[in-house]
């Protein structure tokens, strides 16, 4: 995790440094930065999310008694769908009822 933060910090400031060395001005277009970041990271996130949710759906369909599946209250299909949508739009940290630790309490 520490190495990730170091590399991320380097990459985030790399665009600023390049712009400063070319023009002598310290300005970065943040909209273009976030677009590049989104297109670089979101596709892998989306594939991982779909594979993970597919595994959960298959486990529910086969009636497997897995700890992660047991965190979803009934009706499981509704909560899995809500969980998928919250992760799809990256709202899972904002909606406390959909946090994995809280699913068991609902």
N, C-alpha and C positions, 0 to 999 in steps of 0.2 A: 504494500500500500504506500509506503514512504517513497519508494522508487517511482511509483505512478504519479504521485504529487510533484515530484521533482521534474519528471519528464513533461507533465502537463503544464507546469509553470514555465518551463523552457519554451514549449510550443506556443503557448498563449502570447508570450512576449516576443517571439521570433518575428511575427508580422510587424509589430511596432518597431523593432530594431531595424528591420529591412527598410521600412518606410523612412525612418529617421536617417539612415545612412544614404539613401537615395536623394531625398529632398531637403534634409536638414530640419524638417518639421516633425513634431511628435504627434501625429494624428493617425488614428486607425478607424476604419469604417466598421462599427460594431455590428451592423445589420449583415454585412457581407461575412464577417467573422462567424456569426451564429448560423448563417445559412450553410457555410462550409462545414461547420461542426456538426450540424444536423445531418447533412447528406453523407458525412463520413461515419457517424456513429449510429444513426437510427436504423439503417438497414440491418445491421448485425443484431441490434437490440430486438427488432421486429421478428426476425427469424428465430432467435432464441426464445422469445415470448411465445410464438406460435408452437414451436416444438414442445416447450414446457407445458403449455396448456393442453396440447394434444395428448401428451402422456397422462395428464390428470383426467382428461375426458375418457381415455381408454381405460384407465384404472377404475373409474366410476362405472363405466359400462360393463366391465368384467366383474364388478363387485369385489374388487381387491380392497383389503382392509389396511391401507397404508396410512401412516401418521399424518402426512400432508393432506390426504383426501379427507381424513377425519376432522380436520380443522374447519371444513366448510359445513355450515349448518344446513338443515333441510329447508327448502328444496335445493339440493346441491347444484343442480344445473343452473338455477337462477343465480346463485352466488358465484359460481365459476364464471358465468357470463359477465356479471358485474365486475368481478376481479380482472377478467381479461380486458374489458373496456377501460377500467381505471388505469391499468398498465399501458394499454395502447395509447392513451392520451397523456401518459405520465402524470397521473393525478393520484397514484396509489399512496404517496406520502402525505397528501393533503386530506384525503378522506379516511379518517381514523377507523371507521367501521370496516373498511376493506383491508386494513393492515393484517397480515397473517397472525400476529399475536392476538389481535382482537377478534378474529373470526370465531374462535372457540367460545368467546364470551357472549356472542349474539344469540 
